[in-house]
Amino acid sequence: MTSAPTAVPSEAAYRKQMRRVLFSSYLGSVVEFYDFLLYGIAASLVFGQIFFANMTPVVATIASFGTLAIGYLSRPLGGIIFGHFGDKMGRKSMLIITMSLMGVASTLIGLLPTYDQIGVVAPLLLIFLRLVQGLAVGGEWGGAALMSLEHSKTERRGFAASVTHMGGPSGALLATLIMTGFSTLPKEDFLTWGWRVPFLFSAVLLLVGMFVRLKVTESPLFAAAQQAKKLEPQKTKSPLLLVLRRYPKNVVLAALGGSAAFVFQGLLATFAITLAVQTGVAQTTVLLMHAVATFLHIFTIPLFAILSDRVGRRPVMVTGAIAGAVLAFPIFQMLASGNVALVLIAFLIGNPLIQASMYGPMAAFISEMFGTGARYTGASLGYQLAATLGAGLAPLSAASLMAMGGGNPVFISVMVAVVCIISAAAIYLTKESYRANLASSAADESQPAAAAVGN
């Protein structure tokens, strides 16, 4: 027997609650990704000089991006841990915990002593706090995306879930603007204390985000599934085991299908800044151009999601991946040109267009691959693996490839193009899911979700 989602009392009540849910998911993601992506900017501009001061500039840059990658590597573990409890205990409680972890870890980064002050302990503490950040954001995404998607009507699921993704560039924009402001300080002041203030600001964002998040009700689909378990007694299953048994191909396709979007996200938010600065464009100018592209990115993400609500997830995302493969070469040549106008064009093509076309529908695309009883775990695992394969490893790989190419980014372009082709193929192999019925009881978990592997 399948239980339908809990009915809302009226259309007016539904709209009011939906606005609250969307705002909570958006604001929570702003807070989480402000903290998480602020680290990427600091890794590009600061960390190599103060936490790896005993190394050459090139090695220090690689080491700094290595700590950045650690946060991405821990994201799948965070997705598994918080996904498990989110599928067992509910979405809301996990979102409270993940936000708290992120806010505390980011604030402590702003208080860390440097290598010159305490030696090798400094980078070790930095690595530990980055690990905590990764666990937190790994658990955050699944809960925030599902709260929006599972409250939404079928024909607007893509848009609703994309609101969570809007928080990513919003947080990145806020991080970029604040860090840009402090980067105008004299270099010694910036390296001594200026970079710390944006991290300390995390404490303020944490309080605001927590106030909003506490007012949101639990997901109706989760509540219905929990009620169905009471009506249909059965042996309790681990959400992770359920995902690995029923949806292993979906996890792989989600990870590969989403990796191209994260490669663009990771490279344009971190490595591209370093590349443009090293080839002659002023640091403040590069950060401002990145901020302009990021601002536009906030609005193009829901536009591509809305398009996917009308024509399907696959056509929109596959087109974006193919465009990324074709345009990877001119984008990175422009970034390395030393020309301000070309660098701006590269940012505008890369983020608001190519990345958004894949990233906008992605939250719904991945979430629709799994049943309600395992959706938090399955969607989190697929998404965070994509983030690790893409944004987590891309900056570190790009720094190494740049050194191999003697300053020419051609090898980086090849890497990006290959990842985009793999993503396009993985997305193509899934079934279209934008009209699938996501309501499922515990008994329904024996069947694959609508987005299972296609023919």
ZALUMLUM-17738 format. One record per residue: x, y, z of N, C-alpha, C, CB in turn; residue in three letters. Coordinates in steps of 0.02 Angstrom, whole numbers, plus 50000, padded with zeros to 5 digits. Each point is the difference from the previous one (the first is absolute). Glycine has a CB too. Layout:
% ZALUMLUM-17738
XYZXYZXYZXYZALA...
% end
This chain:
% ZALUMLUM-17738
500424994050000499585006050000500445006250000499084993850061MET500765010949897500395006249995499635005850031500544995849895THR499815007950147499685005650034500155006449963500094994250110SER499405009849879500095006549966500285005150049499064997449921ALA501265007950052500265005250043499435003350040500945001949919PRO499245000650139499515003450042499715006049964500614996250102THR498725004449897499675005449965500085006650038499174991949953ALA500895013550010500045006550032499295002650010501135002549947VAL498755001650105499335002350015499695004249944500314999850120PRO500095004249846499735004349948500575002249955499075004050075SER500754998749866500515002549954500385005850030499304996449904GLU500365007950133500345005750031500514997750052498985006949981ALA500824988150059500464997450051500604996649967499034998450079ALA500834998049866500544996749964500505005149974499234990749969TYR500535014650000500445005149972500425003450055499185001949908ARG500514999450148500375003250055500564995550025498965006250033LYS500874987349977500504995450024500554998949948499134994450070GLN500675005549866500494999049946500495005749997499164993549936MET500605012750073500465005750001500494999550057499115007149949ARG500654990750108500434999350059500534994549988499065003850075ARG500734990749895500464994549986500545002149950499084991850022VAL500715011649924500485002249950500495005050029499144998049911LEU500615006750128500455005050030500494996750048499105008749988PHE500664986550050500434996450047500554996249963499054999150080SER500764997349866500494996249962500515004649968499154991249979SER500605014449994500455004849968500485003150050499125002449915TYR500615000250140500435003450049500494995150032499085008250022LEU500684985749993500454995150029500574998449953499054995350063GLY500815004149873500534998649951500475005949992499234992349941SER500505013850064500435005949997500514999750057499075006849949VAL500704991750110500454999650058500524994549990499085004350075VAL500684989749907500464994449992500525001249946499094992550037GLU500695010049905500475000849945500415006450005499214993649930PHE500565011350106500435005750016500614997450036499015007950008TYR500874988150044500564997350040500444995449958499295000950102ASP500384994549861500384994949964500415003049943499124991750030PHE500595013049932500345002949942500465005750019499034996749931LEU500855006550126500475004950025500694996850009499075006250058LEU500924987649964500634996450008500374999549933499504993450095TYR500135005549851500314999449934500355006549979499144991649969GLY500545014150044500305006449983500635001150043498875004649968ILE501074993950096500585000850044500564995349981499245003550092ALA500594990549884500514995349977500375002849939499324990450044ALA500325013349914500315003049941500465005850017499014996549934SER500805007450117500335006450012500455000150062499055005249945LEU500804990750105500325001050065500344993850028499145008450021VAL500514985949980500234994350040500694997549981498824997050012PHE501345003249923500664997749980500565004150032499514996349893GLY500365010150119500525004450027500064999750076499805007449904GLN499654990950131500035000350073499984993250034499465011049992ILE500274983949975499984993450030500524995349969498795001850023PHE501495000049919500514996049968500605004449981499114992049955PHE501075012350092500525005049988500694996949990499345008050067ALA500754985749951500654996849992500104996949932499984997850121ASN499555003249833500034996949934500105005349945499264990650041MET500935007149900500045004649943499305002149980501084994649960THR498845011050005499335002449982499584994849962500475011449997PRO499834985049955499634995149961499774994250044500655003149898VAL499804994350143499834994450044499505002350052501134994949982VAL498945011250044499535002650049499305000649971500945006250055ALA499014995949882499355000449966499684993249994500405010049937THR500004985050043499744993249994499784997350068500764998049901ILE499655003450151499824997750068499365003450024501214998150025ALA498725008349960499405003650020499384997249967500695010350016SER499364988249918499434997049965499894992850024500235007349900PHE500304989550126499934993450029499555000150061501134997049957GLY498955008050086499555000650058499295001649977500975003850071THR498975000049875499345001449971499664993449980500395011349959LEU500004984350010499734993649976499764995650058500765000749902ALA499564999950156499814995950058499275001350019501195000150041ILE498615006149955499305001650015499524996549953500375010950045GLY499824988649892499574996649952500024992450009500205009449919TYR500394988050099500054992850011499594997750059501145000449952LEU498765003950097499604998150058499255001149989500975002950072SER498845000349874499295001349988499594993749991500345010649948ARG499894984350014499604993949996499884996750068500454998349885PRO500075001850159499914997250066499465003950039501204996250000LEU498815010449994499485004050032499324998449972500835009050019GLY499144989949915499364998249969499744993450027500345006249898GLY500114988950112499794993550025499765000550072500824994449923ILE499585009150119499835000450071499345003750011501224999950028ILE498745006149945499395003950011499424997449958500715010050027PHE499454987049916499474996949960499674994350037500605003349897GLY499804992750137499734994350039499505002550052501084993649982HIS499145011250058499565002550053499435004349972500974999750079PHE499165003549864499465003949969499454995649973500835008549971GLY499354985550004499494995349976499664996450057500654998649895ASP499685001150163499724996750059499615004850045500944991949995LYS499345014050016499725004650050499685006249971500874995950076MET499275005549861499705005949970500515004849972499064998850078GLY500735005449874500465004649966500195005950044499484996749891ARG500035006050146500105006350035500544999650054498815002549978LYS501184992350063500494999650055500714999749974499144994250069SER500975002349875500674999549973500245006849973499794988049971MET499755016050002500185006549974500235004750057499194998449906LEU500515000950152500215004050058500724998250019498805000750041ILE501354992849961500674997850020500535002149949499474990250059ILE500395008849877500505001749949500165007449999499614990349932THR499895013950076500125007250001500435001950060498915001949941MET500974995150116500395001550060500734998049991498974998450069SER501144995649903500684997749988500385004749954499624988350018LEU500065013749928500335004349952500185006850030499384994249908MET500155008850128500125006550029500565000050050498825002649982GLY501214992350060500524999650051500684998849967499174995550084VAL500874999849868500634998549967500285006249964499644988149986ALA499935015649979500235005849963500245005650046499204997049909SER500455003950146500215005150048500694998250029498795002550028THR501324991249987500644997850027500575000849950499394992050073LEU500465007249862500525001249949500255007250004499484991349925ILE500055013350087500195007050006500425001550061498975002749941GLY501074992650106500405001050060500654996150001498945002050059LEU501204994249888500594995749999500655003950000499334991649938LEU501165006150101500685002849994500334997649936500105000550125PRO500425002949852500334998449937500594995250009499655011249957THR500654986949988500594995650002500575003350037499654994849892TYR500455011650098500545003550034499905000250076500165006949898ASP499224992450124499855000450072500044993250035499285009649975GLN500464985249994499994993450035500274994449956499035003950066ILE501264997749876500294994949958499504995449966500965000550075GLY499224993149920499614995349961499304998750029501084994749965VAL498825007050099499344999150030499485004449965500544997350110VAL499675008549864499525004649968499664996849939500715009550039ALA499674987849912499654996849944499614993850020500895004349926PRO499334992250127499624994250023499325002050027501084994150026LEU498905011350013499365002650025499565002449943500565003250107LEU499754999949843499635002449942499684994049963500795009849988LEU499594984950005499744994049966499424997050039501144997849953ILE498915002050114499464997250041499365004049992500854995750082PHE499215010949922499415004349994499704999649930500475007750088LEU499964991649861499744999149932499624993449994500965006849955ARG499284988150081499664993650001499315000750030501104994150010LEU498845009750044499355001250031499545003849953500545000150114VAL499745004849851499605003749950499724995249948500715010250018GLN499714985249959499774995349949499444995550025501145000249952GLY498934997450109499464995950030499355003950004500864993550065LEU499195012849956499405004150009499655001449934500545005250099ALA499844996949851499685001749936499774993649965500715010349989VAL499624984150025499794993649972499314998050024501184996649994GLY498675005050069499344998450026499485005449987500564993550086GLY499675012649904499545005749990499624999549935500775007050066GLU499584991649879499675000449935499394995549995501115002749950TRP498974990950069499444995449993499395002350038500814990949986GLY499285011350076499435002250039499675006149972500544995350098GLY499865009749881499725006249974499634998949934500925006450057ALA499404989749898499694998749935499354996050008501135000249947ALA498884994950098499414995850008499435003650035500744990250004LEU499425014250042499475003950032499615004149948500685000650106MET499685002349847499675003949947499634995549952500875008850010SER499474985949966499714995649950499404996250027501134998949948LEU498924998650114499474995850027499405004150024500874991850033GLU499205014749975499435004350014499655002349936500575003850105HIS499774995649838499775003249938499514995749961501085006049996SER498544997249961499584996549951500444997449944499015007350029LYS500764987349939500404996549949500265004749946499334989850023THR500235014549950500195004149943500495005650017498904997349952GLU501265003650112500475005250020500594997450042499055007949997ARG501044985550001500534997050041500705002449979499274990050016ARG500845010749920500675002249978500175006850027499864993449897GLY499665011350097500115006750027500094999950075499335004749906PHE500234991750129500024999850074500674997450024498774998350004ALA501464996349967500644997150022500595004649981499514988549988ALA500435015249957500555004349978500115005950046499754996649884SER499745005150157500095005550048500584998550047498765002649994VAL501334991150023500584998150040500645001649963499334990950055THR500685007749881500605001449960500125007549991499824989249941HIS499655014750061500095007349997500415002550060498915001049938MET501044995350117500385002050059500744999349990499054996650068GLY501164998949886500724999149987500335006349973499774988149979GLY500015014449963500305006249974499865006050043499904995349888PRO499525004750148499865005650045500525000250056498774999349973SER501374994950055500514999650052500685001649972499334991550059GLY500815006149880500645001549968500075007449986500014988649950ALA499455014650028500025007249986500145003950064499204998549905LEU500454999750148500115003350064500714999150023498804998350029LEU501454995649964500704998650020500495004049958499664988550036ALA500215011849898500455003549955500015007550015499784991449912THR499635011550098499975007250012500345001950066498935000449935LEU500944995650117500305001550065500764999149997498944996550057ILE501294998049912500724998849995500325005349955499824987750018MET499845014449929500265005249956500115006550038499434994649902THR500085007150140500065006150039500614999950045498775001149996GLY501354993450036500584999650045500654999149962499264995250087PHE500715002249851500624999249961500285006749977499594988849963SER500025016650042500265006649982500455002950055498975001949931THR501054994850127500455002250053500734999249977499144996850088LEU501325006649944500714998649986500144992550009500325011650038PRO500114985749921500104992749998500164997250069500405001049883LYS500025002350155500194997650066499394999650047501155004849984GLU498435000450013499405000050042499514994549978500145012350019ASP499794986849916499554994949974500224993050022499745007349902PHE500914991350093500264993550019500004999050076500705000049896LEU499345005550141500034999550073499304999050031501035007249998THR498504997249983499344999650031499415001049952500545004150102TRP499584999049841499445001749955499624993949976500645009849966GLY499714984850017499664994149974499584996550053500944998649920TRP499205002850144499664996650054499285002550011501124998350053ARG498775008049934499355003050015499434996549962500575010950020VAL499494987549916499454996549966499834993350032500355005649895PRO500154990950132499864993750034499655001250067501004994949944PHE499195010250091499685001650064499275002249990501125003250047LEU498734999749895499335002149983499524994049996500485009949938PHE499804984250055499604993949997499564999250062500884994749930SER499365007650127499614999350061499345003949996501074998650065ALA498955007249904499405004149991499514996549953500675010450020VAL499594987049924499584996649951499684993850031500735004249907LEU499644992450136499744994050033499385001750042501154995150003LEU498875010250034499435001950042499395001749957500795004350087LEU499314999449859499445001849956499704993849967500535011249978VAL499904984549995499764994049966499634995450047500945001049922GLY499304998350139499684995650048499315002650019501134996750044MET498795009749963499365003050017499474998249948500595009450058PHE499594991049878499534998549946499864992649996500415009949937VAL500114986150068499934992849990499564996750053501125000049946ARG498895002550114499614997050054499255000649989500945002550077LEU498855002049879499295001349989499684995449947500225011750033LYS500194984349933499754995949944499724993350025500845005649924VAL498624992150044499714993550017500364994449964498895005550019THR501024988450005500324994249970499704998649931500214995250115GLU500185001349843499784998249932499374995750003501195000549960SER498285001350001499394996050001500094993049971499375010549989PRO501074988749962500134993349972500344995650052500095004849885LEU500384998050152500334996250053499494998150054501105005849976PHE498484999050044499504998650051499524994549978500095011950039ALA499714988349897499554994849973500344993250000499435008749930ALA501224991250051500364993749999500084997150070500615003949899ALA499505000450150500054997750070499344997250024500885008650021GLN498574994649960499344997550019499864993249968499595011850011GLN500644987549926499904993649965500384994450034499835006249893ALA500754995350135500394994850035499624997550062501075005349958LYS498564999250074499604998050058499424995449978500315010850059LYS499424990749881499434996049975500234993549968499375010549983LEU501264989349995500274994149966500624997750036499545003949889GLU500394992850168500584997950039500474995749958499305000550105PRO501355000949901500494996149964500675001050034499365001149890GLN501114995050091500675000550028500325006549977500124987450002LYS500145016550046500315006449984500644998949959499515005050105THR500554998649841500584999449956500445006150007499354992949920LYS501305006150072500475005649998499915003649934500834994150076SER499075012649925499945003649937500594999049953499325008450061PRO501294991349967500584998949957499994993249967500665007650074LEU499164987249964499964993349971499454999849947500414995050107LEU499045008449906499465000349952500225003449935499185000450094LEU501205005049913500265003549941500484995449960499895011150060VAL500564985749976500504995749966499684993949968500865003950081LEU498594993749948499674994149973499525001749943500104994650111ARG499515010949896499485001649952500235005149947499174997550088ARG501295006849931500165005649955500745000949985498995005450045TYR501414989449951500725001149989500165003449934500204989950068PRO499455008349878500135003349936499795007350001499844989049943LYS499635012450094499775006950005500535004450034498814996050004ASN501505001250049500535003850034500585001549953499674994550108VAL500535000549854500565000949953499825005149947500374988250019VAL499045011349952499795004749948499915007050027499444990649940LEU500325010050122499935006650031500695003250009498954996350058ALA501534999749966500675002550012500345002249935500084992650101ALA499885003149848500325001749937499615005549963500434988249992LEU498915011650012499605005049966500095007050028499194991149974GLY500945009450091500085006650031500705002550002499044997250066GLY501454998749916500705001950010500215005949957500244988350029SER499515012349910500205005549956499815006850028499884992449903ALA499515008150125499795006350030500475002050057498814997549969ALA501414997650068500445001550057500725001649978499294992550070PHE500925004749874500665001949973500005007449984500184988449953VAL499305013950013499955007249984499955004150064499444997349891PHE500165000550156499925003650063500665000550037498814996150007GLN501544998350000500624999950037500555004149968499684989050041GLY500395010549893500545003649966499875007549996500224989749934LEU499165012350053499855007149993499995003650067499354997349898LEU500514999150156499985003250066500685000350033498854996050011ALA501635000149965500664999850034500575000849950499514992650089THR500615002249872500595000049956500005005649949500064987750016PHE499365013849956499965005349949500225006750029499074993849944ALA500775007350119500215006350032500765000350004498945000450068ILE501364994249954500744999750004500315000849931499914992650100THR499805004049850500275000349932499985007049971499634988249983LEU499805015250025499945006749973500475004950035498814997649972ALA501275001750093500445004450038500734998949979499195000050096VAL501004993749897500694998449982500185002249929499944990450078GLN499565010449879500145002249931499915007449989499654988849962THR500285015150093500055007249994499405004250018500774997349916GLY498664999750100499425003950018500015001250076499334995249902VAL500505010950118500025001750071499534995650040500295011849970ALA499934986350090499614995550042499305002650015501074996250051GLN498875010149967499355002950015499555000049939500535007150087THR499754994249854499625000049938499724993049985500715009449957THR499714985650052499784993149987499434998150047501164996949961VAL498915004850102499484998350048499345003649984500894998350087LEU499155007949890499395003649983499674997049937500495010450051LEU499914987649900499724996849940499684993450018500865005649930MET499464990750114499704993750022499355001450037501144994850009HIS498835010750029499395001850036499435001749952500705004250095ALA499454999249850499495001749950499704993649971500595010849974VAL499854984550006499764993849972499594996050050500994999849924ALA499245000350138499654996350053499315002950013501104997050051THR498845009649947499355003350009499514997749946500575010050052PHE499644990049886499564997649946499834992650008500505008649924LEU499984987750103499924992850010499414998550046501234998649983HIS498655005750066499454999050046499334999649963500655006150089ILE499284997749858499365000449964499954995149943499965011950031PHE500614986149939499964995249945499894992950026500755007449933THR499464991150128499874993350028499254998450001501045001250071ILE498535002949958499284998349999499705000349930499925004450115PRO500354999749840499745000349932500104993349964500235012349996LEU500364984850011500124993449970499604994650035501155003749967PHE498734997150098499594995150036499275000349977500775001150099ALA498985005049891499325000849975499944997049930499865010550068ILE500654990549891500004997049933499974992450006500665009749955LEU499694987450094499994992850009499324997650025501225000250023SER498405004150010499324998250021499534999549939500195005750111ASP500014997449835499575000249940500214994849948499805012150021ARG500864987049969500234995549947500364993950026500105009849928VAL500044989950137500354994350029500695001850025499354992649925GLY500905003450122500675001350027500554998449950499554997550113ARG500384996849853500544997649957500175004749942499654988650030ARG499865013949932500195004449944500395006150021498994996049941PRO500825007150114500335006050023500714998550022498895004850036VAL501194989950004500664998550028500484997349948499454997850108MET500324998149847500434997349947500255005649955499384989050003VAL500185015649979500205005749959500555004150035498845000449948THR501085000750116500505003750038500674996550002499095004850068GLY500904988649940500624996250003500365000149933499504992750087ALA500135006749859500325000249933500295006949987499204991349958ILE500445013950061500265006949992500635000950041498845004249981ALA501194992850079500595000550041500604996749968499285000350099GLY500614994049869500564996549966500275004149942499494989050032ALA500075014249931500215003949941500355006550020499044995149936VAL500695008250116500255006650018500545000050053498895004249971LEU501314990050054500524999750051500655003149975499474989750046ALA500705009149892500645002549973500025007649996500114989449935PHE499405013950033500035007349999499935003250070499534999649885PRO500094997450159499905002950067500665000550036498844995350005ILE501554999449997500625000250039500565003849965499674989150050PHE500305011349884500475004449965499865007350017500104991649907GLN499265010150097499825006950018500205001650072499044999549920MET500874995750125500195001150070500755001150007499044992950035LEU501365004149921500735000550003500275005549955500044987950027ALA499515016149943500215005049951500315006350031499114995749926SER500725005750137500225006250031499595006049979501134995250005GLY498355003649954499565005349976499375000350042500454998649883ASN499405007350145499445000650046499344998149967500625009150060VAL499264993449880499374998649965499914992549987500055011449948ALA500484985350030499954992949985499904995850063500745001849901LEU499585000250153499894996550063499275000650022501205002250033VAL498525003849960499295000950018499554995749957500265011750036LEU499874988149898499594995949956500044992650020500195008349906ILE500414989550112500094993050021499574998450061501175000149954ALA498845004450095499594999050060499254999949982500895005650070PHE498904998949885499295000649982499754993849962500135012449996LEU500304984849963499804993949964500014994050046500455004849893ILE500064994950148500104994050041499484999050054501185001349978GLY498675003950061499544999150057499265001049983500945003750072ASN498855002349907499285001149990499694995949943500195011450043PRO500224986149911499734996349944500154992550005500135010249929LEU500494987950062500174992849997499864996650066500875002449914ILE499425000250140499924996750064499275000150023501175003450030GLN498485002149961499315000550022499544995349962500215011850030ALA499934987049907499574995549961500034992950026500185007349900SER500384990850129500054993350030499805000150073500924997349921MET499235008150113499915000350073499285001750019501185003550010TYR498475000449949499325001950015499534994150009500215010349936GLY499774985050016499544994250008500284994550044499565002649888PRO501074998050134500344994350031499684997650065501035004149947MET498755000550095499734998050065499394995449990500415010850052ALA499144991249903499424995849986500204993649963499285010249996ALA501174990549956500234994349960500264994450044500295007849907PHE500144993950141500294994950044499494997550052501135005249984ILE498504999450045499524998050053499464995449973500235010850058SER499564990349880499474996049971500224992949983499525010449954GLU501114988050056500254993249987499864995150056500885005249931MET498894997350127499964995750059499315000450033501235001550017PHE498574993050016499374999850037500065003950065499744989049950GLY499695012750079499985004450059500414997350058498885003849963THR501084989650049500344997150058500755000049995499024993150013GLY501255008149928500735000149991500225006249961500024987550003ALA499545017349989500145005749956500555004650028498824999549960ARG501165001850104500515004350031500694996949991499165004350084TYR500894989249932500644996649994500224999349928499744993750104THR499815003949853500194998949930500175006349963499274990250002GLY500315015050005500125006249966500645003350027498775001549981ALA501324998450084500605003050030500634996549976499345003250100SER500644990149898500594996349979500175001449927499724991150083LEU499775008749873500145001449930500255007049988499124991949971GLY500565012950061500185007149992500705001350027498805003250008TYR501354994350052500645001450031500574996449965499425001750108GLN500464992449864500514996849959500145004149938499644988750042LEU499835014249928500105004449943500415006150019498914996249952ALA500945006650106500385005850023500734998350013498955004550051ALA501174989649976500694997950014500384998849935499634994950108THR500065001649845500324998749936500135006449961499454988849998LEU500085016050008500065006149962500365005650037498964996849944GLY500675006750099500285005950033500564998250048498905005449988ALA501084988750043500504998350049500694998849970499104995250067GLY500935001149878500644998149971500225004649943499744988450032LEU499795015349939500175004149942500535005350014498854998149961ALA501095006150092500525005150010500694997150011499135007250048PRO500924987349991500644996850012500284997149935499654997350118LEU499924999449843500214997249936500215005649952499234990250016SER500395015349984500165005549955500685003150017498785002249986ALA501364998750078500655002850020500574995649976499475005350100ALA500444988149905500524995349978500065000149924499784992850100SER499655007349864500015000049927500305006549974499004992549999LEU500875013050035500295006449980500764999950004498955005850039MET501304991050014500734999450007500284995649945499895001550124ALA499764993249858500224995549947500005003649932499564990250064MET499955014249927499945003549936500435006149994498874995849994GLY501545005750056500445005849997499635006549997500824992949944GLY498585007550088499625006150001499445000349949501015005450040GLY498964989749915499464999749950499444995650027500835001649905ASN498555001050095499444996250030499694994749955499785010050067PRO500554988149879499704995449952499834993350032500635005749909VAL499804991850135499864993650033499395000550046501224997249994PHE498695008750036499415001150043499374999749957500685007150080ILE499354995949861499424999949955499834993049979500315011349960SER500204984650026499884993049981499654996350057501025000249925VAL499235000950136499694996750059499265001950006501125000150058MET498735006349935499315002450007499564997049945500425010850053VAL499844989149885499614997449944499844992650010500535008449925ALA499954987850099499894992850011499474998950054501204997649967VAL498845006250087499514999350054499305001849974500885002650086VAL499075002649874499355002049972499694994549956500375012050004CYS500054984849956499754994649957499764994150042500805003649909ILE499574994850144499784994550044499345001850034501204996850020ILE498735009450002499385002150032499414999649952500655007550075SER499454994849864499464999849950499774992849988500475010349946ALA500014985150050499834993049989499614997150059501024998849928ALA499205002950133499664997450060499295002650005501104999250058ALA498805007249929499335002950003499554996849947500475010950043ILE499804988049898499614997049946499764993050018500675006749918TYR499724989750123499834993150018499464999450054501154997049969LEU498625008650058499474999750050499325000849966500775004850087THR498714993249949499325001249976499775007050021499744987650005LYS499855015449954499735006650017499544999450061500085003749878GLU499975001150168499654999450064499585006150019500914992550035SER499055012549921499715006350022499244999650012500905005649938TYR498784989050043499294999150015499874993950044499735005549891ARG500794991750139499934994050040499645001450066501054995549948ALA498574999650077499675000450064500504998050054498864997649949ASN501325007050096500524998650050499734997350065500655008949948LEU498694991050062499724997450062500094992550002499165009450004ALA501144988150049500104992850007499984998150073500684999749895SER499044994650119500004997350068500604995450008498745000850008SER501344996450051500554995450011499964994049953500045003650120ALA499354994149866499924994249956500225001549929499074996150071ALA500865010149907500175001949932500765000049989498965006849995ASP501444993050058500725000449992500294993849965500035007150102GLU499574987949890500244994149964500045001249925499514992950088SER500215012649889500005001649929500485005849986498814996049990GLN501545003949951500445005549982499625006449991500764991949946PRO499575013750065499695006549989499945001449926500455004250108ALA499165001049875499865001549930500625001849960498885003950036ALA501634998749998500605002149964500524994649996499775011450037ALA500034982449972500474994449995500284999749929499394993650090ALA501105002249902500364999749936499524998449943501034996350059VAL499045007549888499574999149943500314995449948499545011250021GLY500124988249922500244995749947500485003849955498954993550004ASN
% end
